[in-house]
């Protein structure tokens, strides 16, 4: 890598709170944003969701504006050329049958006038790919800063779709646990700054990242973990690091039977099965295209505080390859972190973050 690339967190808005500090307190105290929502599912079934119940309409725009307003003071002083990348699976679903992303750029341009804006919508790997893309732009000299926004909102369209796949749990999700029975959907907006200028706030170095596609099935992951393995191995190669240097893995961990099994196989194949690991879905729910950004933010917080957060809901190993699942909060010096993501359509992505020496 020719020049250092830094990542710092700017804003985080979910059912757990509207500041990064509130999320740290929630994670530290084992608080989940998931609640049973009455009539939240198809045919008015009650289902668990991580949902901002006080928002009654225009959920996407509300979350986006709130997160941008929280972050505004931190990015108004940026000098040099800046771009914005928005990662989202469905955008503002209320705009169907038209373009669900049509309203995104006008809102972005209120905060970033005349700034290049890009949308990345690649299922649940969107957030990690967006950060990797931002770093690529900086290393190519196209921009000096890229603001990456991960956002998705709970909608009937998405929840009914997941119900039709029998992929939703009827209780709080339990990633990697033997009794897991599905994921829980969530919503939120997270913003990070990817930059070549060292931020004044706490920031980590971006060491490298990559993506791959196993082309296995439109919704089912590879049974061998091949796509995730290829992404992790390429990320190791680009970063110049190996599995022995990773202190913590922030996994995707949807709590569906096939996803968690695939990840366990991939982590075993890449010699990461012994590394402390968690999924953050028990706190956020599965926030789809926002997940990679939200979970990267909390991984940065883990590094800043030198704290490992437990994998909520985990009690007993439920995968063929046992993993070192974090079961209680603990202090540990965290220098290097691997973040992974996997999604529909065979997508897999990963990146490595490291503290500045």
N, C-alpha and C positions, 0 to 999 in steps of 0.2 A: 504494500500500500504506500503510495507516494507521499501522502500528507495525512495528518490525523483528522479524523472525523469524530465530532462529539455529539452525544445525544443527552438532552435534558428534558425533564417533564415540565409541561406548562399548565395543564388543566385536566381535571378528571371529574366527570359528572355521571353518577349512576344512582340507583336506589340506596346505596350506602352513604351518599353524601355528595356535596358539590365542591369539596376541596381535597387535595391529596392528603392533607393532614387527617381529615375525617376518615378517609379510607385506611390510612395507617392504623388509626385507633380501632376501626372496625376489624381489620385483619388481626391485629394484636389480641383482640378480645374474642376472636372466633365468631364474629357476627356475620350472618348471611343476609344478602339482600333479597333472598327468595321467600315468597309468601304464597299461600294458597289464595288464588284469585277466583272469587265466585263468578260463575258463568263466563270464565275466561277462555273456554275451549269450544270446540265444535258442538253444536246442539246444546249450548249453555252448560256444558260440563264444567265442574270446578277443577282447575289445574294449577300447579305451582308455576309461578313466573317471578322473575326479578324485574319488577315493573314500577315506574313512578306513577302511583295511582292518582296523584293530584293533577297530573296532566290528562285532560279529558279530550283534547283534540290537537291535531297538528303536532304530533309527538316528535317527529324528526326535526322540524324547524326549531321547536322549543329547546330540545337538547343541544342542537348545534349552536344556537344563539347564546345559550347560557354558558356553554364551554368557551366560546370565543370571547365573551365578555369577561370571564374569569381570567383568561390568558392575555387579554389585550395589553396590559401594562408591560408584560414581559417581552412582547414582540414589536412594540411600537418603536423601540430604539434601534432596530436592526439596520445596519448599513450594508451596502452592496446589493446584489441582485437576489431577490427572494422569490421562491415558488411555493405553491400550496398543493399538496396531494391529499385527496380525500379517499379513504378506503371504506367501502360499504358494500354489503351484499345486495340490498334492495333499494337503498335510498329512501326517498319519501314515498312510501307505498300508497299514500292517499292520492297521489297524482295519477294512478292507473285509471284508464287504459293508456294514458300518455307516457311521456318520458319521466320516470321516477326521479331522475337526477336534474330535471330542468330547473328546479328552484334552488339548487345548491350554489351554483356560481354567483347569482346575484347577492346571496347572503355573504359569501366569502368576500366578494368585492366591496361590500360595505366596510369590511375590516382591512382588506388588502386591495386598495384601488389599483387597477391596471397591472395586477400580478398574474402571472401564468398560473392557471389552475388545472389540475389533472384529476381524473377519477379512475381509481383502480377497483374493479369489481370482479374478484376471482374467488367467489364463495368464501369459505372461512379462513383461507390463507391470505386474504386481502391485506390485512394489517401488517403482517410480517413482510410481505412483498412490497408494500408501500414504503416501509422503512429502508429495505434493501435498495429500492429504486431511488429513493432520496439520496442515499449514500453514493450510488452510481453517478447521479447527476453532479454531485459535488466533486467527486474524483475526476470526472470528465471536464471540470472547469466551467460547466454551464451555469451554475448558480453558486452563491456563497452561503445561502441558507435555504432549507426547505422545511416548511411547517407541515407536519403530517397529522391529519385529523382522522381518527377512526370513529365511525358512528353507525349505529343501527338502532331502530326502534321496534318494539314489540308490535305486531300487527296480526289481525285475524288471518290474513293471507299466509303468513309464515307459520303461525301456530297450527292452523288447520292442515297445512302441508306436512308438517312434522308429525302431527297426529295420524295422518293417513299412512305414514310410513311406520307407525307403531314405534316411533323413536323417542317419544316423550315419557318421562317418568311421572308417576302419580304422587311422588314425594320429592323432597330435596335430593338432588342428584348426588351420587357417590362414586366419583371417578376412581377407577382401578379396584374397587371393592368387589368382593365375591357376590354380594347381593345387589349390585347395581342393576337397574332395569330401564335406563334411558336418561336422556339429557333433560335439562330445564332451560327454557329460553329466557334471555335477559336483554336489557337495553342500556345504552349509555353512550357517552362521547368522551374520548380522550385525545389530548393534543400533546405531541412532542416536537421539540426543535432539533433538527439535524443540521449541523453547522460546521464550518471549518474554523470558526472563531471560538476559542475557549470561553464558555459562558461563565458568568460570575456566580451563578448558583451551582449546586452539585450537578456534575455531569459525568458520564462514562464514555469511554472510547468505543466506537464501533470497529470491531476487528474483521468483520467479513460476514457474508451471508449468501444464500443461494435458494433456488427453488427447483422442483422437479415434478414430473407427473407420471404416475404409475399406469394411467389409462386402463385401470382395472374395471371400473363400473361407474355409472353416473352418480350413485350414492354410496356404494360400498367400497371400503379401502382394500388395498392389496392384502392378501392373507399372509404374505411373507414380509411385509413392511418395506418392500423394495424401494418405493418412491421416497419414503422418509429416510431410509438408509443412504440413498444417493445424495439427497440434499445435505444431510449431516456430514457425510464424507467430503463433499465439495466445499462445505463451509469450513471444515477443518483445514482443508488444503489452502483455501484463500486466506485464512487467518494465520496460517503457520502454526496452529495449535493442535493438540491431540486430546483425546478423552481424559488423559491423566491430569490435564490442567483445568478441567471443568469442576467448579465447586458446587454447582447447583443447576438443575434443569427445570425450567418452566415449561412443562409439557402442555399439549393441547387438551387431552383428557376429557372427552365429552361425557363419559359415563355410559356410553352405549357399549354393548357387548363386543361388537366387531372393532370399533375404533380403539378402545383401550387395549384389546388383545394385539392388534396390529402394532401399536406403539411399543408395547412391552417387547415384542419380537425385534423391532427395529433398534430399540435401546440395547437389547442384548447383543445384537449383531455389531453394534458400534462401541461395545465395551463401556456402556454408560449405565448398566443395570445396577451398579453399586453406588452411583452418585446420588446424593439427596435430591429428591424430585417431588414436585407437586403439580396439581392442576388447580387453577383458580376458579373453575366453574362453580364450585360450591359457594363462593362468595358472590360472583357476578351473574351466575347463570351463563348460558352460552350466548354471547353477544354477536355472533356471526362475524361480519366484516370488521367489526370494531374490536374483536377479541384480541388480536395480535398487538394492537396499540395499548389497550387497557392493561393487558398482562405484561407488556414490556415496561409500562410505567411502574407497576408494582414490583417488577423485578429490579428496576433501578432503585426503588425505595428499599428493597431488601438489601441491596448492595450498600446503599447509603447508611442504613441503620445496622448493618451486619446482623440481620435477623432472618431466620428461615421460618416461613409461615406454614402451618400444617395444611394438609390436604383434607378439607372438611368432608366428613362422611365416610372416611376410610377406616375400616376395622380389620378386615381380613383379606389377604391376597386373593385376587380373582382373575389373574392372568397366568398364562402358561410359563412365562418368564417372570420370576419374582423381581420386583423393583424395590429400591430403597425409598419407600414412600415416607415423606415427612409427616409424623403423627402428632407432634406437639411443637409448640413454638420453642425455638432455641437460638441462642447466640452463636454465631460462627463468623469468622473472618471470611468475607466473600470477595474474591478478586475477579473471578471469571465466571460468566453465566451463559448458558445456552438456552435460547428460546426457540421452540418449535411450534409448528401449526400444520394441521392436515384438514382437508375439506372435500366436499362433494366434487365430482368430476376427476378425482385422482390427484388433486393438487396437494403438494407438500412444500413447506418452506422452513428455513431456519436462519438464525443469526447468532452471533456471539458478541457479548458486551464485556468490557474489562475496565477495572478501575485504573485511573491514571497513576503511574508510578512516581 
